[in-house]
Amino acid sequence: MNKALRMLVFVFLMGLFTSILLVGVDAWTSPYIEANAQARLRSAVLNAHGFNYTTATINDVFEANIVEDIRDGQTFYVNETTGAVAFVFEGNGVWGPIVGVIAFESDLRTIQYIEILEQEETPGLGARIVERPYLNTFKHVTMRAEAPFLTISRSADPDDPNDLDAITGATRTSDRFQIMLNAAYAAFIELWDVSFEEGRD
């Protein structure tokens, strides 16, 4: 066997070994990755509904208190005690997808909680979308009866409770966040047949 052929056989065997190794590692780690993703989602849902839990009790607390209601392929996480409803929303940020969980109080109009699960925005600017102080500004906001249900702007109108401050220096991320929250709410009210009292904005 000449040197060139030995080299080709070596490269082929190394490639085969590496491929088998990668497939094996993927098969071994996939269940752990999936379990971690499920735990992250359940954590966000429990946070949205205000439940206390630990790493050890997260699944028990979730299963004891949250009902999963699937409508048109969308899973909603319902607290039957309070009537609050949480669900996953997502949309395009400036540099990648933004995925989060939002919960509405029993009136199905008032924001109870928002948490971001995934984002790829610019650190120190758009990435501030994950910060609790910023997300807390959305709490207790009652959506308008018509789109846009809320607005996010650089010069928010202090007399309009549905006009929220944009992230300083991250106007594009704020604009995208506004679009995805309004789109998520539009889909939500259609699936839940939310009615708005006459005369309320």
Buried (B, 14 or more C-beta within 10 A) or exposed (E): EEEEEEEEEEEEEEEEEEEEEEEEEEEEEEEEEEEEEEBBBBBBBBBBBEBEBEEEEBBEBBEEBBEEBEEEEBEBBBBEEBEBBBBBBBBEBBBEEBBBBBBBBEEBBBBBBBBBBBBEBBEEBBBBBBEEEBBEBBEEBBBBBEEBBBBBBEEBEEEEBBBBBBBEEBBBBBBBBBBBBBBBBBBBBEBBEBEBEEEEE
